[in-house]
């Protein structure tokens, strides 16, 4: 009989109603779970879970039962709060009750205005129905349960209606009681009171009267910071973002003078620096600049360090952070808090942060246990898969001009190294005149590869240690390095695509071997992915020399995954998910940043972190009184690795060329311009769907595919063929790179290189 009862229970459970799609997403987000984590637990694809949350599909047994169980458990932890009745607009975000009543101006501080969806507390509408209550951030339960204290350093308000920082894979707070208030706070002064705005709408009262006491308060009472991203790593230091009002309160200049901007810091005799010195606080060698670090020498494993971010000193460059520096404190805390939660606490510019993320995921050394005492102690033991703690010199062809390794070559004073002496692995900047047939078409359509350099880093084997010089090597496509080889015999008119040889018009294609798309003329240095592609196209390669790295690994995989997930989660919050059809994807991408400009800023910063991190691997000397042949500061970093940068750029360029070749083989269409990760085609229609062919809803194998995932493409812009011809005539440049201005049609003298 029990078996019959079990069967009946299972039958009932299989038909039990699941929460509506919006509630499923709310419950997942409330617990800080990513779509990937749920998919992994249920052993389904990411797109499957995304479809369940968007309402496009419904789960089926046996996954349905497990999914229902998960939702039931989460519903017990995070019961839905009923929205107040209203006839005019959806309910705003429901505030988490604070242990004490809001006091003073924090209760009635005016909210910033925005689109109707923002005022309603929505981050990204998924349909036209009234949304469920907004998810409570991972930090909310900790904030709600904190006891009141006699000091004013406890949270005193949670602003009603404030938009929350969406949770992500690694919660900013809650998981570690040391950091229950999140990774950072924006410090502001309102009606004479100093307030610290944290993630999720949290507001802390700040009792500190001076900058030294502010640092002390941050370390002892604020409970700010972020758990480490990897086992051997360390927790992130708390970050304080100082508004103009806060700068004035603590005796710092609101803006820097021209001289201070050039120096990148305020003078060492500034009164605030003297205050810090008297209190036994120190500054790093970079001094007190837009991203200042204030610390005391660590005692054992206890670290005492606080970082300041000063937007009015251009800490948040608008090229990479949009208008974040102009946002009100709570909104700025949301932007930076979302970025910190999903990527990492910013450590400087987006480029610096991109580089620091590599180190945080692969710490150079790790602690070992003392055999006698059993205690852990930090040692110089290299962490497997890391770059170690000591910098390594690059190979001579990988060195930028002026690098000290070139002095041993005894080159003439004004010698300019060519391809046979220097590795030129750079992104594309290629264009050609349009053919007569292309001129009869109406439109120019630009396709842009999503997170192209991130996709280029994914799965890439790179060197971890020093290079080894070898003569007349046998090329190994699995061995990272730089190879001196002649690829001038590769004919793009006759290449292999898959297992078949195809005939193409090679004159309409850029060469995959040079950034300008010109065919090589003899021996030249190339990174491994470039030489491997020559083999893939069906041609033999015979290197005469190489610098290879036998100590190697997929160092950037975790870095790519972290940034990919941050990008996809944020795009999903903006209504652009991975399971959309090509048509729906194009619709969703139309004005996606306008749905939530703050999350749009996060997207800008994430993409800048990818590009900047790769570029920072070959940082050049800046304002250091440097002379050619001398070492500069960046060379002392283990992450100064021009070979890794070259490999990522090489693979990114090759990935794009492979798609271009397959597209030409299948469709007969050839690009007229390529710039980095953007490619432009002439077309009879204005839509990417007029360029990217789909058969029964599926793209051609190996070619371009529309979608949000890194490596797929989106619409960069459309202009008319007439526009293209007119600007080329205007600048007397038949091969002007139209990809540079395809987005908005604006062409300047600078675009023409003048």
N, C-alpha and C positions, 0 to 999 in steps of 0.2 A: 504493500500500500504506500510506503514512504516513497518508492520510486515513482508512483503515479502522482503523488503530491509534488515531488520535485519537478516532474514534467509539466504539471499545471503551473507551478510557480515560474518556470522558465518561459512557458507560453505567455503568461501575463506580462512578464518582464520584457519580452520581445516586442510587445505592443504598447508598453508604457510610453507616455508622451515625454519627449525630451524638452528641455527649455528651448525657447525660441533662439534663433542664431545670434542675435545681439547679446542675449544673456549668456550664451556659451562663451562668447569672446570676453564678456565682462568678468566672468568667473575665472577664466584662465589668467587674464591680466591682473586681477586682484591678488592672485597668489604669486605673481611675478614669473609665470611660466611663459616660455616662448613656444611658438607653433612647432618648432623643431623638437623641443623636449616632449611635447605631447605626442607628436608623430612617432618619435623614437620609442616611447613607452608602449604605444599601441601597435607598433610595427607596421605603420602605414606611411605613405609619402606625405611630405609637407603640404603639397597641393591638396591632398585629400582633407586634411584638417582645416585648411583654409576654406575649402568648399563647404564644409559643415558649418563654419562660422559665418559664412556669407549667405547661407541658405540656398546655394546653387545645387548642392547634393545633400543626401541624408545618409547617415551611417547604416551599415547592414551587419547582421550577425556574422562572425562572433565579435567583431570590433565594437558593434553597437552596445553590447552589454557592458564591456569594459569602459567605454566612453561614458555611458550613463552612470556607472559607478563613480567615475572620476568627478562628474558634474555634481552628483549628489553629495559627495564629500566636500567639494568646494562650496556648495550652497550652504552647508552647515557652518563653514568657517566665515563665509561672506554673504550673509543674507541680503537680499535686495532691499534697499530703502525706498519706500513708496514715494513717488514724486508728488509735490503739492499740486492741488487742482489748479488748472489754468486753462483758459480758452484761447489765449493769444500766442503762446510760444511754448516749446518744450521746456521742461524744468531744468534749472541750472544744476551744476555739480552739487552733490549733497555734501556739506562740510562734515568732517569728522569732529565729534564733540571734543573740545579741549577740557582739561581738568579744571581750569579756572576761567572765569568770564573775561572776554576781551576788555581791555581798558584803554582809555585815551583814544588817540586818533586812529589806532589800528582798526578800530571797529567800523569807522565810517569812511575809511580811505576810498576815494573814488576809483572805480575800475576803469581800465582802458576800454575803449570801444573797438568794435571790429565787425566782421560779417555776422549775419544772424546766427550762423552755426556756432561761431565762437561765443557769442553772448549766451547761447544755450548750453555751453559747456561741452559741445561736441568737438572731437578732434578730426573725424573723417566720416562723413555720412556714408553708409553702405547701401541704404535704400531710402525710399521716401517715407517710410513709416516713422512714427514718433520713436526716438531712440530710448533704449533702456538707460537707467541711471549710469553715469560715467563710472569707469573702474576706479577703485580706491588704490592709490599707489602702495608699493610694498612697504614704504615707510610709515603708512598711516596707522597700522595697529600699534606700533611702538609709540608713536606720538600721542595716540589717544589714551594709552595706559600709563603714561609717565605721571608720577605723583607731583603735586604742587610743592614748591620749595620756597624757603624764605627769601632767597635771592631772586633777582629778576632775570636770571639767565635761563629760566625754563620757558618753553613755548607758551605764549599767552594768547595767541589767536591763530585761527586757520581761516583765511579770508573767504567768505562765502562767494561762490562764483568764480574763484580763481581756477584757471585751467591747470590740470595736474600733469606732471611729467610722466609719460607712459612708462610702465615697467618694462624691463628687458631681461635678457638671459641672466645677467649677474646683478642682483639687487644692490642698490646703493646703500641701503640701510636695512635694519631688521635682522639680517643674517649674523651680524657681528655687533654685540651690544656696545662696543667701543665707538661705533659709527652709526648709531641708530638715527641720527638726524641727517644722514646723507653725506655726500662727498664734499659739498661746498655750500657757501652762503654768500649772498649779496648784501653788503653792509651799507646802510643808508641812514640818514638823519631826518627825522620828521617831527616838527614842533618841539625841537630840542631834545628828542629822545633818539637814541641809537638803536636801530633795529637790524636784525640779520634775517634776510629772507632765504629760506631753504627750499628744497624740492617738495612738491606736493602741496604747496600753499602754506607750509610751516613758517611761522614767524617767531624769532627769539628776541627777547630784550637783552641788550648788551650793556653791562655795567662799566666797561673799561673806559677810563678817562684819557689814556695815552696809548700810543702804538705799542710800546712794550707790554703794557697790561692787556691790550687787545690780543696780542700773541699768546700771553699766558692764559687768558680766558679761553681762547680757541683750543688750546691743547688740554686744559684741565677740566673745562666745563661744557664746552659746546658740543662735544661728541660728534665731531665732523671727521670725515675720512672715508676711505674705501678699501674693502678687503683686497688682498693680493689676487692677481689674476692667474698665478701659477704656483705650484707647490713650493719651489725654492725661492720664490720672489718675496717682495715685501709689500706691506700695505701702502696705499697712496697717502701722501701728506694732505692735510686739509687745505682747501683753497678758499681764500676770502677775496671777493670781488668788491672793489672799493668805488662807490659812486663819487661824483664831484662833491656832494655834501659831506660824505665821509672823509674825503681827502682834506677838506677845510677843517673839519672837526679835529682831525689828528695831526694838523700842522704840515700837511704836504701840499705842494702846488697842484692846482687843478689841471694845468697844462704845462708842458715842457717848453723851455726856450729853444731857439734854433740850435744853440750850442749844445744844450742837453740832449736834443733829439739826435744830433750827430754822434754824441758820445754814448747814447743809449742809456743814460742814467742821470740822476741828480748828483751834484758834487759830494765828495766824501765828507766835507765839513758842514753839511746841512745839519740843522739842529735836531731833526728827527733821527738821523743816523747816530748823532752823538748820544741821544737818549737810549737808543738800542745798545750802543757800546757800553754805556754805564750799567746797563742791566744785564751785561754779559751775553748779549745776542750778537751773532755774526751774520755777515752777508757773504754770498758766494762771490767768485772772482768777477762775475758780471756786474756786481754792484746793485744799487737800488734803481731798477728800471721798470718797464711795463710789466715784467713777470719776475718780481723780486722773490728771492728765497731767504727766509730769516730762520736761523737755526742755532742750536748749541751742539757741541760735539756729542755724539751718541755715547751713552754709558751702557756698555754691553749690547744687548739687543734693543734697548729702549731708544727710540729715535725721537728727537724734538725738532720739528721743522714745520713751518707754515709757509705756504706760498701765497703771494698777493697777485691779483690780476687787476690792472688799472686801465679800464677802457678808454678814458679820456687821454691817456698817454699812447693810444693806438695799440693797445694789447690785442684788441679784437679787430684786426684788419678787415675793412669792409669787403675786400676782394674775396675773403674766405668766410666771413661771418655776416654778410649782408649788413643789415642795420642794427645788429644786436647791441652795439654800444649805445644806441639811443633808446633802448627799451626801458620801461619802468622796472624797478627792482624785482618785483615778483615775476614778471614776464622774462626778465633776463635770467633769473634763477631757474625758470622752467627750461629755457633753451640750453643753458650750460649744464643743468642737472640731467637733462635727457641725454645730452652728448656724453657726459661723464658716466652715466649708468650703462649706456650701450656700447661705448668705445672705451674710454678711460677718463679719469680726471685730467683736464688739460694741463700740460706741463710747460706751455709756451705757445708759440705759433702752431698752426695746424701741422706744418712740416715737422717741427720739433716733436709734437705729440705723436705723429706717425712713426717717427724713429724710436721714441720712448716706448711705444706700444710693442715694437719688436723685442726690445730688451725686457720689458715686463713679462712677456710671454715666454721668453727664453733667457732667464737670468744667467749671467756669465758663470757664476760659481754657486756652490751650495754648501750648507752646513754639514759637518760630519760629526759622528758621535765619538767622544774620547773613550778609548778602550778601558782606561783605568778608572775614570770618574763616572762614565756613562752620560756626561753632560754634552749637549750639542755645542759646537763651536764653529764659527765661520772659518772656512779654509779656502785655499786657492785651488780647490778641486774644481775642474771645469765641469759644468753641467752638460751632460750629453745633448747634442743637437744645438748647442749655443755657439756663439762666436768667441767665447772666452773673455777674459778680462784684460788681455794685452792686445794692443793694436798690431796689425801686420802690414808691412809695406806691400803695395800693389806691384804688379809686373810693369816694366817700362812702357809697353804699348798701352796699358790701361791708365797710365798716369796723365793727368791734365798738365798743360804747359806750366812750367815753373816748379813742378814737384821735385824735391831733392833727389829722387832716384835717377833723374835724368842727368844729373851732373856727371855721373860716371860714364855717360856716353860721349862726353866731350864734343857736344854738338856746336857748330858755329853760332856766334852770338845772335844773329837774326834769322836763324834757320827755322823754316816752317815745316813741321812734320806732315807728311802725306799719309795716305791710307796704308802704305807698307810699313809705316813706323808708328802709327797711332790708331787706336781702336775708335772707330766712328759709329757707335751704335746709338742712334737717336731716333726720335719719332718722325713720322712722315711729314714732309712739306713739299708736295708734288702737285703739278697741274699741267695740263696740255690744252692746245687749241681744240675747239669742237670741230667735228667732222661736218661735212655738208648735210649728211642725214640727220645728225643731232640738231643742227640748226633749224630743221623743219619741225622739230618737236616744240611743245609749248612751255614746258616747265623744267626747272632744275630742282631736284629733291635731295635734301641732305639727310643722311642717316648717321646717327651718333651711337657709338658703342658704349653701353652702360659700364661704368667702372672698369674701363679697358685695362688699365695697368694693374688693377686688383686681379682681374681674370688672368692677366699675363703672369702674375706671381703664383697663382694657384697650381699646386702640383709641380712647381719648378724646382729642380735640383740645383743648388748653388753651393759654391765653395764655402767651407767653414774655417779653413786655415790658410797657410801660406801657399803660394804657387810653386810649382816645380817646372823648371825649364827643360824641354826635351827637343831634340832635333829629329826631323823626318819621322814624325809620329804617324801611327795608323789612327785615323779619326774614329773616335768613339762617341756616338751621340748621347750616351748616358754620363759622360764625364764632363763636368763643368770646367770651363776655361776659355782662353783666347787662342785662336788658331790663325796662323799665317798661311793663306791658301789663295789660289787663283780661281775665281768663279766666273771669269769672263766667257767661258764656253757654254754657260747655261742659256739656252734659247727658249724664251717664253712662248714662242710660237708652237713648240712641240714639248709638251709636258705631260706628266702622269697626273691624273686626277683619280684618286683611289687606285684601282688596279689597271685602269685603262689609260692609254695615251690619247690625247686630244689635240686638235689643231686650233690655235687661237691666233688673233691678230696681236702679236707681241708688241707692235708699235703703239698700241693703245693702252698698254699696261705699264705701271711703274715697276721698276726693278725692285725685288724684295731685299736687295743687298745693300742699298744706299738710302739714306734719309731723303735725298732729293729725287730718288727714283731713277737716277742715271745708271746705265749699265756699267759694271766695273771694267777696268781696262787691264788689270794685271793683279799681282799679289796684293793682298790687303788683309788686315786683321779683322776677324769676326768672332763674336761670341758663339758658343755651342749651338743655340737654337737656330741661328742663321745658317750655319754650315749643314746642320741636320736637315734643314728645309731643302737645300740644294739636292741632297740625296733623295728626299721625298719626291721631288719633282722628276727624278729619274736620271740623275747625273752623278758621275763619279767625282770624288773629291780627294785630292792628294796634298795634304798640308806639308809644308817644309819646316815648320817650327811651331811650337806651342808652349803656352804656360797653363798647366792644368792643375787642378786641386783634387787630390786623392781623398782628402778629408772633406766630405760633403754631405749634404742632406737637404731635406725639404723645409728649410728654415722658415719660410714665409707662409706655410700652410695655415698655422694658427692665426697669424696676423690677418691673412685674407679672410678666414672664416669669421673672425670677430667683426671685421669691417663689413663684410657681406651681410651678416645677420643684422647689424645695426642699420644698414641701408634698407634691407628688405622690410624689417619691422617698422621702420619709420615711414617708408613708402606705403605699407599696408595701412598704417594709421591715416594716411592721406587718401586712402581709397584706391590705391594702385596695388593689386595683389598679383601673385604669380600664376593664378589659375584663369586669368582673363583671356578671352578670345582676342585675336589681333584687332578686330574692330572695337571691342570694348576697351582694350588696352589704350588705343589711340584716344578714345573718348575720355577715359579716366585721366590720361596725361594732360589733357587740355586744361590749363589753369590749375594744376594740382596744388601748387604752392599757395595759391590764394585761399584754399580751403582752411588752411591753418598756417599763416605766415611764419609763426615761430617754429613749427616743425619743418617748414620749408627751409628755414635758416639752418636747422640741424642737418638737413640733407646736403646743403652747400658745404658745411663744415666737414661732413664725413667724406665727401668726394675730394675736398682739398687735402684731407689727411692722407688719403691714398696717394695722390700725385705728389704731395709735398714730402711724404715719407720716403718715397722712391728717390726723389731728387736730392734729398738730404744725405743720401748715401755717398754723394760726391760733392760735399759742401766745399766751396772755394773760400779763400781768405777774404775777410771783410773788415776794413777799417782797423787793421792791426799793425800798421806800419810795416807791412810785409814786403819782402823783396824776393824775386825769383831765386830759387835754390834753397830758400829757408823753409823750415817747417812752420806750419800754422796750427792754430789751436785744434781744429777739427781732426787733424791727423792723429791726435792722441786718443781718439775714440776707437774702440773695437768695431763700432758700426760705421767707420769711414771705409766703405767698401765699394769703390767704383766698378769692380767686376760684377757685383750683385746687381747694381743699378743697370749696367750694360746688358746683363742677361735678361732682366725683366723687360727692358725696352725692346730688346731684340725679339723676345717671344711675343710681346704685344704687337709689334709691327708684322711679324710673321703670321700671327693669328688673323690679322686683318687681311693680309695679302692672300692667305689661303681661301678666305671667304670670297674675296674679289675674283680669284681665279675660278672657283667653283660656280660663282654666279655667272661669270662670262661663258663658261662651258655649257651651262644649262639654258641660258636666256639670250646669249649674244649681246648683252649689255656690258659696256665698259665705263669705268669712272672717268670723269673729266677733271676731278680734283680730289686730293686726299690731304687732310691736315690732322696730324696726330690720330685721334680716334673718330674723326668725321670723314665720311666719303660722300661725294656728290655725283648723282646720275642725271642725265637728261631723260625726260619722260613725257608721255602724252597727257598724263594726269598729275594733279598736284599732291596726291596722297602717297605715303610710303607703300600702301597696298598696290599702287600702280607700278611700283618698282620691285617689291619683294613678292615673288610668286608663291601662292599657296595652292596645293592640290588637295581637294576634299578636306580643307582645314589644316593641312599639314604643310610646313615649309619644305623646300628642297633640301635634301640631306647635305649637311656641311656648309650650307650657305647662310645668308642672313635670315634671322628670325626676330620678329617683333615680340618684345616682352620686357619685363622689368629686371629679370635676373642679370647679374654681371656677365658680360660677353654677348648678350642679346642687344638688339638695337631699338632705338626710339627715333621719333621724328625730330630732326634738328631744325628744319625750316624749309620753306619752299619759296622760290622766286621764279620769275619768268626767264625764258631763254633770251628774250629781248633785253631784259635787265643785264644779264651776264655779258652779252655782246657790247652793250652800251658802255659799261664800266671798263671793259677791256680796251675799247677804242679810246675812251676818255684818258686812260692812263698809258695808252700806247703799249699795252702789255698783253699780247695774245695768250700768254700762259699765266695770267694773274690768278692766284689761288682763290677761287670763289668760295671755297669751303670756309674761309676765314670770316666771311660776311653773309653766309647763306641764311643765318638765323633771322636777322632783321633788315638785311639789304643795305646797311650802312657801310660805305667804303671810304677810307681816308688815305692820305698820303702815306701814313705809317703802315697801312696794310700793304702798300705797294713797295715797302722797304725804303722809302725816301725820308 
